[in-house]
Amino acid sequence: MNRAGEMPLGRHLLADLQGISKKFLSNPQFIEDVMRKAAIAAGATPIFGKFHHFGEGLGVTGVLLLKESHISIHTWPEHGFAAVDVFMCGECRPETAIDILREAMRPTNVSVKSEPRGIVINF
């Protein structure tokens, strides 16, 4: 809730995860599995996932479509970095998804920004 009478339709978390082992960031199956686990733990319903691995030792780009929106990731193993977007609406808990990703990937530093999306004014 923002100001009186305003409710966002969803929340969009932008997370920078740094200091992650290359073995996690270059493994598309690991990334897909942990993103599905994160979505379910947050109360979301996975619909479809697409993950692309750029080659041995290189990064992964992926998106998990959810009934409640999406989770996406872009990884840079050479920098130990992952950029993650978690956008969820309804009763979902996007912070829980970030917590699951953090637990699985074990970054040394995490920065999260939260943006309300689709402000609806209720009279």
NORRAPE-V74332 format. One line per field, one symbol per residue. burial: I if it has 9 or more other C-alpha atoms within 8 Angstrom, else O. Layout:
burial->???
This chain:
burial->OOOOIIIIIIIIIIIIIIIIIIOIIIIIOOIIOIIIIIIIIIIIIIOOIOIOIOOOOIIIIIIIIIIIIIIIIIIIIOOIIIIIIIIIIOOIIIOIIIIIIIOOIIIOOIOOOOOIIOIOOOO
